[in-house]
Amino acid sequence: KKGEKYFGKLIWLKEPNNEQGKPKVDDKNPDDKLKSRPIWGLEFVWGFEYDGEDTWEDGNIYDPKSGKTYSAEFTIENNDIMKLRGYVGFTWIGRTSTWTRVK
């Protein structure tokens, strides 16, 4: 949390290294200056505001696999499940994914 907004970093990767054994980098980023930054530790969600009902809105999510950034919101279903919706423009033009806490 920074001020009243929430952010998140990638802290684990199933395959953290590329085929050459070096840490994966953000090579799909449209900004050439950012293509060499490591994926591990990358702040990939930012700017979320809590609405008081287990929902965080008005944030963004970056997909390092495609280099694209989407508007996003997420809802906590319970202690182990979060639903994140990434979208373009309107929430109904998007996709929802379920994130499950690792035990």
N, CA, C and O of each residue as an XYZ file, in Angstrom:
412
protein
N       0.850     -1.174      0.000
C       0.000      0.000      0.000
C       0.894      1.235      0.000
O       1.866      1.328      0.749
N       0.533      2.172     -0.861
C       1.218      3.461     -0.917
C       0.126      4.517     -0.806
O      -0.683      4.673     -1.721
N       0.098      5.236      0.299
C      -0.988      6.177      0.521
C      -2.288      5.413      0.648
O      -2.404      4.517      1.484
N      -3.259      5.753     -0.167
C      -4.561      5.074     -0.153
C      -4.706      4.080     -1.303
O      -5.793      3.540     -1.509
N      -3.636      3.828     -2.053
C      -3.703      2.929     -3.210
C      -2.896      1.662     -2.949
O      -1.955      1.648     -2.156
N      -3.297      0.593     -3.646
C      -2.679     -0.722     -3.460
C      -1.920     -1.136     -4.711
O      -2.329     -0.837     -5.833
N      -0.803     -1.834     -4.495
C       0.111     -2.238     -5.554
C       0.533     -3.681     -5.307
O       0.374     -4.191     -4.199
N       1.067     -4.340     -6.326
C       1.532     -5.711     -6.140
C       2.708     -6.034     -7.046
O       2.805     -5.536     -8.167
N       3.610     -6.887     -6.529
C       4.801     -7.309     -7.267
C       4.784     -8.810     -7.508
O       4.184     -9.570     -6.748
N       5.451     -9.222     -8.576
C       5.653    -10.646     -8.832
C       6.769    -11.129     -7.910
O       7.911    -10.682     -8.019
N       6.434    -12.038     -7.009
C       7.437    -12.510     -6.053
C       7.802    -13.976     -6.264
O       8.638    -14.519     -5.541
N       7.175    -14.621     -7.259
C       7.480    -16.020     -7.534
C       7.174    -16.301     -8.991
O       6.161    -15.838     -9.515
N       8.039    -17.055     -9.650
C       7.820    -17.510    -11.021
C       8.099    -19.005    -11.077
O       9.113    -19.465    -10.552
N       7.220    -19.759    -11.700
C       7.422    -21.204    -11.834
C       8.721    -21.477    -12.588
O       9.483    -22.376    -12.234
N       8.960    -20.681    -13.636
C      10.197    -20.791    -14.410
C      10.843    -19.405    -14.458
O      10.583    -18.636    -15.383
N      11.680    -19.081    -13.473
C      12.233    -17.727    -13.397
C      13.326    -17.426    -14.424
O      13.643    -16.262    -14.671
N      13.899    -18.468    -15.021
C      14.995    -18.267    -15.964
C      14.583    -18.614    -17.389
O      13.686    -19.426    -17.613
N      15.255    -17.983    -18.343
C      14.985    -18.265    -19.751
C      15.766    -19.513    -20.195
O      16.391    -20.184    -19.374
N      15.724    -19.812    -21.485
C      16.386    -21.013    -22.018
C      17.906    -20.989    -21.820
O      18.541    -22.042    -21.773
N      18.481    -19.805    -21.706
C      19.925    -19.670    -21.500
C      20.301    -19.707    -20.017
O      21.474    -19.571    -19.669
N      19.299    -19.890    -19.140
C      19.557    -19.961    -17.706
C      19.657    -18.605    -17.030
O      20.023    -18.527    -15.857
N      19.337    -17.531    -17.750
C      19.395    -16.186    -17.176
C      17.999    -15.767    -16.737
O      17.012    -16.241    -17.300
N      17.896    -14.883    -15.738
C      16.581    -14.424    -15.283
C      15.761    -13.832    -16.438
O      16.286    -13.106    -17.283
N      14.479    -14.156    -16.453
C      13.596    -13.625    -17.492
C      13.462    -12.121    -17.335
O      13.432    -11.586    -16.227
N      13.382    -11.448    -18.493
C      13.245     -9.995    -18.510
C      11.959     -9.611    -19.235
O      11.318    -10.444    -19.875
N      11.600     -8.352    -19.123
C      10.354     -7.813    -19.672
C      10.506     -7.490    -21.163
O      10.267     -6.356    -21.576
N      10.897     -8.468    -21.960
C      11.234     -8.241    -23.362
C      10.051     -7.938    -24.277
O      10.258     -7.563    -25.431
N       8.832     -8.088    -23.802
C       7.640     -7.770    -24.606
C       7.133     -6.349    -24.333
O       6.157     -5.909    -24.941
N       7.790     -5.639    -23.426
C       7.358     -4.289    -23.069
C       7.463     -3.373    -24.286
O       8.480     -3.400    -24.980
N       6.435     -2.559    -24.564
C       6.506     -1.655    -25.715
C       7.539     -0.531    -25.548
O       7.939      0.090    -26.533
N       7.964     -0.270    -24.325
C       8.973      0.757    -24.059
C      10.356      0.098    -24.085
O      10.687     -0.694    -23.202
N      11.154      0.425    -25.095
C      12.477     -0.197    -25.254
C      13.353     -0.060    -24.012
O      14.170     -0.941    -23.743
N      13.204      1.019    -23.251
C      14.018      1.241    -22.055
C      13.694      0.248    -20.939
O      14.507      0.045    -20.037
N      12.503     -0.376    -20.994
C      12.082     -1.292    -19.934
C      12.252     -2.766    -20.303
O      11.991     -3.637    -19.473
N      12.678     -3.056    -21.511
C      12.764     -4.447    -21.976
C      13.813     -5.289    -21.252
O      13.749     -6.517    -21.297
N      14.758     -4.663    -20.599
C      15.808     -5.431    -19.908
C      15.546     -5.574    -18.409
O      16.345     -6.195    -17.709
N      14.440     -5.010    -17.900
C      14.171     -5.123    -16.462
C      13.698     -6.541    -16.138
O      12.992     -7.158    -16.935
N      14.084     -7.053    -14.979
C      13.696     -8.419    -14.594
C      12.190     -8.540    -14.357
O      11.549     -7.608    -13.873
N      11.640     -9.701    -14.705
C      10.225     -9.988    -14.429
C      10.041    -10.215    -12.928
O       9.086     -9.711    -12.337
N      10.945    -10.968    -12.314
C      10.854    -11.225    -10.874
C      11.004     -9.890    -10.145
O      11.965     -9.158    -10.381
N      10.066     -9.577     -9.269
C      10.085     -8.326     -8.522
C       9.364     -7.183     -9.221
O       9.283     -6.079     -8.683
N       8.839     -7.438    -10.419
C       8.155     -6.419    -11.199
C       6.836     -6.009    -10.548
O       6.036     -6.866    -10.173
N       6.610     -4.729    -10.416
C       5.323     -4.236     -9.935
C       4.370     -4.313    -11.128
O       4.462     -3.513    -12.059
N       3.458     -5.283    -11.092
C       2.602     -5.536    -12.239
C       1.142     -5.172    -12.005
O       0.356     -5.187    -12.951
N       0.758     -4.847    -10.784
C      -0.571     -4.282    -10.497
C      -0.358     -3.013     -9.693
O       0.492     -2.969     -8.803
N      -1.141     -1.964    -10.010
C      -0.951     -0.701     -9.317
C      -2.203      0.171     -9.372
O      -3.058      0.031    -10.247
N      -2.269      1.077     -8.393
C      -3.279      2.111     -8.379
C      -4.666      1.706     -7.914
O      -5.624      2.440     -8.159
N      -4.809      0.573     -7.257
C      -6.134      0.118     -6.826
C      -6.609      0.884     -5.599
O      -5.835      1.176     -4.687
N      -7.906      1.204     -5.597
C      -8.524      1.889     -4.469
C      -9.593      0.986     -3.861
O     -10.419      0.415     -4.574
N      -9.567      0.865     -2.548
C     -10.531      0.025     -1.839
C     -11.879      0.724     -1.799
O     -11.951      1.902     -1.449
N     -12.958      0.017     -2.154
C     -14.288      0.637     -2.155
C     -15.103      0.313     -0.912
O     -16.255      0.734     -0.808
N     -14.523     -0.435      0.043
C     -15.204     -0.724      1.290
C     -16.052     -1.980      1.290
O     -16.654     -2.302      2.314
N     -16.124     -2.703      0.180
C     -16.957     -3.900      0.100
C     -16.182     -5.081     -0.472
O     -16.689     -5.785     -1.345
N     -14.982     -5.304     -0.001
C     -14.110     -6.374     -0.481
C     -13.790     -6.254     -1.969
O     -13.467     -7.252     -2.614
N     -13.876     -5.041     -2.517
C     -13.551     -4.794     -3.920
C     -12.565     -3.636     -4.013
O     -12.691     -2.632     -3.312
N     -11.580     -3.797     -4.895
C     -10.604     -2.769     -5.182
C     -10.778     -2.395     -6.648
O     -10.834     -3.273     -7.509
N     -10.864     -1.102     -6.938
C     -11.187     -0.630     -8.282
C     -10.177      0.391     -8.781
O      -9.286      0.832     -8.054
N     -10.349      0.753    -10.058
C      -9.587      1.834    -10.695
C      -8.090      1.578    -10.732
O      -7.291      2.513    -10.670
N      -7.710      0.310    -10.833
C      -6.299     -0.030    -10.915
C      -5.915     -0.481    -12.310
O      -6.711     -0.419    -13.246
N      -4.674     -0.938    -12.427
C      -4.140     -1.435    -13.692
C      -3.390     -2.733    -13.443
O      -2.877     -2.983    -12.352
N      -3.344     -3.552    -14.488
C      -2.555     -4.773    -14.438
C      -1.751     -4.866    -15.728
O      -2.264     -4.612    -16.818
N      -0.482     -5.234    -15.584
C       0.424     -5.384    -16.720
C       0.672     -6.868    -16.949
O       0.965     -7.604    -16.007
N       0.555     -7.306    -18.193
C       0.812     -8.696    -18.570
C       2.174     -8.776    -19.246
O       2.294     -8.397    -20.411
N       3.207     -9.258    -18.550
C       4.541     -9.312    -19.163
C       4.646    -10.315    -20.311
O       5.581    -10.232    -21.107
N       3.711    -11.259    -20.413
C       3.736    -12.211    -21.538
C       3.377    -11.529    -22.856
O       3.849    -11.938    -23.917
N       2.536    -10.480    -22.790
C       2.125     -9.787    -24.014
C       2.661     -8.357    -24.091
O       2.709     -7.771    -25.173
N       3.062     -7.794    -22.955
C       3.507     -6.412    -22.919
C       2.352     -5.424    -22.884
O       2.544     -4.233    -23.127
N       1.148     -5.914    -22.581
C      -0.034     -5.049    -22.574
C      -0.474     -4.712    -21.149
O      -0.284     -5.493    -20.217
N      -1.060     -3.540    -21.013
C      -1.584     -3.068    -19.737
C      -3.089     -2.914    -19.864
O      -3.598     -2.430    -20.875
N      -3.792     -3.336    -18.820
C      -5.254     -3.286    -18.811
C      -5.743     -2.557    -17.565
O      -5.065     -2.544    -16.537
N      -6.921     -1.951    -17.664
C      -7.612     -1.466    -16.473
C      -8.058     -2.706    -15.715
O      -8.249     -3.762    -16.319
N      -8.228     -2.594    -14.396
C      -8.575     -3.794    -13.634
C      -9.275     -3.446    -12.329
O      -9.204     -2.327    -11.820
N      -9.957     -4.468    -11.815
C     -10.545     -4.420    -10.479
C     -10.478     -5.833     -9.920
O     -10.423     -6.803    -10.676
N     -10.483     -5.949     -8.595
C     -10.514     -7.288     -8.025
C     -11.382     -7.332     -6.782
O     -11.594     -6.333     -6.095
N     -11.879     -8.545     -6.522
C     -12.767     -8.797     -5.397
C     -12.226     -9.975     -4.611
O     -11.821    -10.983     -5.191
N     -12.219     -9.852     -3.296
C     -11.822    -10.957     -2.426
C     -13.076    -11.786     -2.135
O     -14.035    -11.286     -1.547
N     -13.060    -13.054     -2.551
C     -14.191    -13.951     -2.310
C     -14.143    -14.531     -0.889
O     -15.157    -14.620     -0.197
N     -12.922    -14.922     -0.478
C     -12.693    -15.434      0.872
C     -11.194    -15.353      1.129
O     -10.475    -14.738      0.342
N     -10.705    -15.955      2.209
C      -9.278    -15.852      2.541
C      -8.361    -16.483      1.497
O      -7.164    -16.196      1.476
N      -8.904    -17.334      0.635
C      -8.066    -18.052     -0.319
C      -8.336    -17.728     -1.783
O      -7.573    -18.155     -2.650
N      -9.398    -16.986     -2.082
C      -9.762    -16.761     -3.485
C      -9.987    -15.276     -3.763
O     -10.687    -14.578     -3.030
N      -9.359    -14.820     -4.858
C      -9.524    -13.459     -5.336
C      -9.925    -13.534     -6.811
O      -9.368    -14.336     -7.561
N     -10.874    -12.717     -7.225
C     -11.273    -12.646     -8.632
C     -10.783    -11.316     -9.188
O     -11.127    -10.251     -8.674
N      -9.977    -11.387    -10.243
C      -9.423    -10.197    -10.874
C     -10.008    -10.063    -12.270
O     -10.010    -11.022    -13.042
N     -10.500     -8.883    -12.595
C     -11.055     -8.620    -13.919
C     -10.211     -7.553    -14.587
O     -10.108     -6.425    -14.103
N      -9.605     -7.931    -15.718
C      -8.875     -6.992    -16.559
C      -9.760     -6.621    -17.732
O     -10.463     -7.474    -18.273
N      -9.733     -5.351    -18.132
C     -10.624     -4.927    -19.198
C     -10.038     -3.749    -19.970
O      -9.074     -3.110    -19.548
N     -10.665     -3.490    -21.126
C     -10.290     -2.365    -21.969
C     -11.495     -1.435    -22.046
O     -12.517     -1.796    -22.630
N     -11.391     -0.262    -21.476
C     -12.473      0.704    -21.555
C     -13.601      0.450    -20.569
O     -13.767      1.199    -19.606
N     -14.368     -0.590    -20.800
C     -15.514     -0.922    -19.970
C     -15.307     -2.292    -19.340
O     -14.684     -3.166    -19.943
N     -15.828     -2.485    -18.127
C     -15.620     -3.765    -17.440
C     -16.206     -4.942    -18.196
O     -15.732     -6.066    -18.028
N     -17.216     -4.727    -19.019
C     -17.815     -5.839    -19.757
C     -16.997     -6.224    -20.984
O     -17.315     -7.215    -21.642
N     -15.943     -5.459    -21.311
C     -15.021     -5.839    -22.393
C     -13.736     -6.312    -21.714
O     -12.741     -5.589    -21.670
N     -13.772     -7.520    -21.195
C     -12.606     -8.012    -20.475
C     -12.710     -9.466    -20.116
O     -13.517    -10.214    -20.669
N     -11.873     -9.853    -19.174
C     -11.793    -11.249    -18.748
C     -11.547    -11.288    -17.253
O     -10.799    -10.476    -16.707
N     -12.192    -12.249    -16.597
C     -12.012    -12.448    -15.163
C     -11.194    -13.707    -14.937
O     -11.444    -14.742    -15.555
N     -10.231    -13.613    -14.061
C      -9.455    -14.794    -13.676
C      -9.557    -14.970    -12.164
O      -9.676    -14.001    -11.415
N      -9.508    -16.220    -11.736
C      -9.573    -16.547    -10.303
C      -8.176    -16.866     -9.836
O      -7.493    -17.704    -10.426
N      -7.748    -16.205     -8.781
C      -6.437    -16.425     -8.188
C      -6.662    -17.132     -6.865
O      -7.488    -16.711     -6.055
N      -5.918    -18.215     -6.651
C      -6.057    -19.009     -5.429
C      -4.762    -18.946     -4.631
O      -3.672    -19.091     -5.184
N      -4.893    -18.728     -3.323
C      -3.727    -18.646     -2.442
C      -2.993    -19.988     -2.419
O      -3.619    -21.043     -2.319
N      -1.693    -19.941     -2.509
C      -0.871    -21.153     -2.420
C      -0.690    -21.494     -0.953
O      -0.413    -20.620     -0.132
N      -0.848    -22.779     -0.628
C      -0.704    -23.203      0.774
C       0.587    -23.944      0.974
O       0.884    -24.378      2.087
